[in-house]
Amino acid sequence: MNLVLFGPPGSGKGTQAKILEEKRHLPQLSTGEMLRAAVAAGSPLGKKVEAVLAKGDLVPDETVIAIIAERYDQPDCAKGAIFDGFPRTIPQAEALDAMLAARKKKIDIVIELKVDDAILVKRAETRAAETVAAGGKPRPDDNPETVKRRLAIYYENTAPLIDYYKKQGKLATVNGMASIDEVTKAIAAILDMAGRKGCLGL
C-alpha cells in the first residue's frame, strides 16, 4: 500500500505517520530526511543535492523524485510506503505517479487531515503565552503570525492536489481536530474498508 498523508502544520500528520509506520509496518518517507540522508551518504545524487543547498536554491523536482525512487527501491518499501511532505504540487504528484507506474505500483489512498485554522492559531497563542509566563522564550513555531503564514502556504500549494487526488477517487478526509486516538481509529477504518474492497494490498 502506498499512502499519501496531507495535513497543515499542527495537524498531527507526523504523529499519525509514526503510528501507521508501527502498526502497518510501512516506512515513512519524509523528503527532508531523505535529502539529508543522501547528502550524508555522499552518493552522486547526494552531492548534487548538497551543491544545490549550498547555493540556497530549492532542490529541483526531478532530483527529489530521483532521491525518492532510490529510497523506494530499498527492501523495506516492498509492501509500500507512507509519503510525508511530498508531493506538494501537481507536477510533483504527476512525477510520483510516473515513478510508481514504472514499478507497476500506484498511490492507493490519500488521507487529508482537516483542521480548524483558527483553533491552530489559538493553540499557538496559548503555548506562547504559557512559555512567557513560565519565564521562557516562545518557539518560532508558536508565533501566531508564523502559523498563519505556514497555513496560507500549505493551502496555496495543496488545494490543487486535493482536487487532483479527488478526481482519481483516492481522497479520504479525516477530522484532524479530534484526539490522537480518534484520528488513528478513523484512519484505520478507512484503510481497512479500502482493503476489504480490494483496493489496497494490505
Helices and strands as residue ranges (DSSP letters): E 2-6, H 13-24, E 28-30, H 31-41, H 44-54, H 61-72, G 75-77, E 81-84, H 90-101, E 109-114, H 117-133, G 140-142, H 144-167, E 171-175, H 180-196
